[in-house]
């Protein structure tokens, strides 16, 4: 499995958190955006449930950069990201 870029994961997690907070504060009309970011988070982490996606994202972000994908940087110094 390709490992998503940590910055991308952090961005998805931040958007998810912002939308959930707004939803808890009673903002209306967030359903589609929340559904979209939830789906994207699940795809990025290779999961099917948001709870699993959040746990997987946390684990990926907690892992050292070289071991997150198990391969480290690509040859020639280029880094492969999803």
NUVEXNU-540708 format. One record per residue (C-alpha): x, z, y; residue number from 0. Coordinates in pm, whole numbers, m for minus. Layout:
X | Z | Y | NUM
...
END
This chain:
0 | 0 | 0 | 0
123 | m81 | 348 | 1
160 | 222 | 570 | 2
1 | 198 | 913 | 3
214 | 255 | 1220 | 4
199 | 623 | 1322 | 5
108 | 527 | 1680 | 6
m185 | 326 | 1551 | 7
m303 | 616 | 1334 | 8
m275 | 858 | 1626 | 9
m476 | 619 | 1841 | 10
m751 | 595 | 1579 | 11
m758 | 972 | 1534 | 12
m779 | 1026 | 1909 | 13
m1065 | 777 | 1946 | 14
m1247 | 936 | 1653 | 15
m1202 | 1285 | 1800 | 16
m1311 | 1175 | 2149 | 17
m1627 | 1015 | 2011 | 18
m1712 | 1315 | 1794 | 19
m1664 | 1551 | 2089 | 20
m1882 | 1332 | 2311 | 21
m2145 | 1321 | 2038 | 22
m2143 | 1701 | 2010 | 23
m2190 | 1723 | 2387 | 24
m2508 | 1520 | 2354 | 25
m2392 | 1178 | 2471 | 26
m2614 | 901 | 2344 | 27
m2534 | 550 | 2228 | 28
m2208 | 632 | 2050 | 29
m2323 | 554 | 1698 | 30
m2184 | 201 | 1674 | 31
m1847 | 291 | 1827 | 32
m1817 | 595 | 1600 | 33
m1910 | 384 | 1298 | 34
m1651 | 120 | 1397 | 35
m1364 | 366 | 1442 | 36
m1460 | 548 | 1121 | 37
m1455 | 221 | 927 | 38
m1120 | 122 | 1081 | 39
m970 | 462 | 1001 | 40
m1085 | 430 | 639 | 41
m942 | 79 | 607 | 42
m612 | 182 | 766 | 43
m573 | 473 | 524 | 44
m708 | 297 | 214 | 45
m998 | 539 | 172 | 46
m1377 | 511 | 164 | 47
m1487 | 844 | 316 | 48
m1399 | 970 | 663 | 49
m1301 | 1311 | 525 | 50
m1048 | 1145 | 297 | 51
m928 | 918 | 579 | 52
m863 | 1214 | 808 | 53
m673 | 1400 | 537 | 54
m470 | 1089 | 447 | 55
m388 | 1019 | 813 | 56
m271 | 1379 | 857 | 57
m53 | 1351 | 547 | 58
96 | 1019 | 659 | 59
175 | 1157 | 1004 | 60
330 | 1471 | 856 | 61
561 | 1270 | 628 | 62
910 | 1183 | 754 | 63
922 | 826 | 890 | 64
1147 | 690 | 612 | 65
935 | 834 | 331 | 66
590 | 756 | 468 | 67
596 | 410 | 312 | 68
858 | 489 | 54 | 69
1076 | 202 | 167 | 70
1222 | 289 | 507 | 71
1303 | 18 | 759 | 72
1304 | m342 | 647 | 73
1639 | m516 | 604 | 74
1795 | m626 | 931 | 75
1651 | m331 | 1121 | 76
1301 | m475 | 1158 | 77
1019 | m239 | 1080 | 78
708 | m360 | 899 | 79
384 | m213 | 1031 | 80
18 | m275 | 963 | 81
END
